[in-house]
Amino acid sequence: MKSNLTGNRYIMDVGVLKTELYFETDESMVFTIIDGGSLTENGYSEHVETTVAEIRPQVYMIAWKELSGATVTHVEDHENGIIYSNATLPDGSFYTMKGTIKPLSP
């Protein structure tokens, strides 16, 4: 089943990190760091395999593992423009972030 995310781009802003998310398919996404703050370098981009679960219309839980070994889980509420992001880095540090998610105009 194709989600409403597929083929769309979004801007995620959690204060310490601003990222573009491009959902190629229900199983893959490309993220590009717009402003990495102190967490990562600006301009870094990576293609990741995703698991997408629709919680209710316009609310999704999305999880992936990055090349670095970092794991990320989002709850994206597109109806209200809110994102909750949890990330565990390879060194074991854990980040819980909340911010906004907005569609990027084509």
Secondary structure, 3 states (H helix, E strand, C coil): CCCCCCCCEEEEECCCCEEEEEEEECCEEEEEEEECCCCCCCCCEEEEEEEEEEEECCEEEEEEECCCCCEEEEEEECCCCEEEEEEECCCCCEEEEEEEEEECCC
